[in-house]
Amino acid sequence: MAPPPSNGVVSPFVCLIVRVLTLICLLISLILLTTATATASVSDYGDIKVRFKDFRAFRYLCAAIVIGVAYTLVQTAFTVFQVSTGTRFGGNGLVYIDFYADKVFHHSVYAHHYSLF
């Protein structure tokens, strides 16, 4: 016989591991984005070195990564509090703030993305 279905609650420790991995990936992305350079060969001008600051889209991407790092740091602090004390910071009220903050970020990112086309 199959075990009963779970109630969908994820362990706070698993959430902490995922948040730390997210932070690591964001920091790696930021480092790669800001340090990457390339050289393009143009017949009239010779070799041109292309850097991070040459593209406005890279600046937008960098800002998005920095906002993601800040958001992940705040969420990681809340998760560390939950793991250490066993209770959620702010009780159930913070769940609503977290849910609606995710909605605002999601819609603002996609609204900007679709406005480019």
N, C-alpha and C positions, 0 to 999 in steps of 0.2 A: 504494500500500500504506500502511496506517495505521502511525503510529509506535508503538513498543512502549509498553505501559502504564507509568506512573510507579510508583515504589516507595512513594508516599504521604508522602514526607518533605517538609516545608515549610521553605523557606529561613528562617534565623534573622532575617534582615532583615525579611522579611514578618511574622514573629511580633512583632518589635519595633514595627512600624508598627501592627499590630492592637492591641497592648497600649497603645500611646500613645493611639490612638483610643478605646479602652475607658476609659482614665483620663479623657480629656477629656469623654466622655459622662457618666461618673459625676459628675464635678465640676459639669457643667452641671445635671444632675439635682438634686444637692445644693443648688446655689444657687437653682434654681427652687422647690424644695420649701420651703426655709426662708424665702424672701422673698415667697412668694405670699400675698396677702390677698384677701378678697372681702367684699362687703357684702350682707347679707341683709335684706330688708324684712319685718318681722313687724308685723302690724296692731296688736297690743297693746303692743309695746315700741318700735316705730319701727325705725330702722336699727341692725343689729348687725354689728359688724366681726368677721369670722372670720379667725383667724391660724393659723399652723403649730402653735403650742403648745396649741391647743384640742382637738386630736384625738390620741388615743393611737395610732391606726394610723399617723399621720404620724411619730410618734416611732419606732415599729418600723421604718418604711420608712427613716428617717434613719439608724438604727443599721445596717440592712442595707447602705445605701450606703457608710457609713463603713468597714464590714468589707470591702466590695468594693474600696474605694479602697486600703486597707491591703494586701489580697491582691494587687491589681494592681501596686502599687508593688514588692512583693517579687518578683513574677514578672517585672516590667520590669527590675529590677536583675539578675536571673539571665540574662535575655535579652541585656542590654547586655554582660554578661560573656561570653556565648557569641559575640556578634557581634564583640567586640574581640579575643578570644583564639582563637576557632575551636573551642574545646572546651566541653563542658557543665560547669557548676559542680556538683561532687559526682559526676560521672560518671553511670553508669546508675542508681545508687541513688536519685538525686533524681527520676528519672522515676517510680519507684514511689511515692515520697512525694507527688509532684504528682498522680498518678492517684488515690491513696486520699484525699488531701485534697479533691480535687474531689468524690469520692463522698460524703465526710462532709458537706461543705457542701450538696450537692444533697439528700441525704436529710434533713438537719436543716431545711432550708428547706421542703421539701414536707411533712415530718411536721408542722411547725408550721402550715403552710397548711391542711392537711386536718383538723387538730384544731379549727380554727375553725368547721367546718361540722357 
